[in-house]
Amino acid sequence: YVAAWEVSTTVTSDLPVVAERAVYGGNRTWAHDSIGVTAPSTAWYLAEGCTQGGFETWVLVQNPGDEPAAVAIDFQTATGAVAGPRETVPARSRRTYEVGKYVAAWEVSTTVTSDLPVVAERAVYGGNRTWAHDSIGHPH
């Protein structure tokens, strides 16, 4: 249906459904999967991440709304808070942020805040991308 680097999906139904998203890479040598969220929020907490020792951490932000959203991403590390990107995410689009461009840490968590409701998730890759995992954030 879509050939693009940054894709997110909105699922609607007249009855309750469960939605999830799986990503496969490296000729299917690794994969990760996450459930969907029930609603967007103006604040998200992503509890885990690492940008050292060959780990890659990515934060993905979807704006499902009809207006551009002003998004702020901040990181918490063992040595304190680190400001991340401030960016406008266009309506009905997704942006991907490589955490390692902003912080080098074995332990990093992330807060995503926005002036309009958005959706945030975090993906981690390791072992030269031989494994991966992913999770939605916790809305606040």
C-alpha angles and dihedrals in degrees: 000000000000133000107195141115096236114044132157130172138216116207120198130180139171088228131045113278137172116232129193137171127218127194123196127192145164093047086309094306089128137023142170134198139193138183119242125249126250095226141356119256139196092235131040132180120207108190104194141049144127133197100180134080095032095309121137121201123190130185116208122198124192122194105199093174133099095244131062112263124219104223129192122192121196130180131214118208136172088264097047145278123330123196114232134189125324110203144152112243109206121236116280094007143105134228128199123210125196104217092203089069089065107031139018108209142134089220121037132156126186139220119199117194128178140178088231130036114279137162123243133192137167129223124194125193128189145168093046087308095307089129138020143176135194140192140180116242126251111255120226 
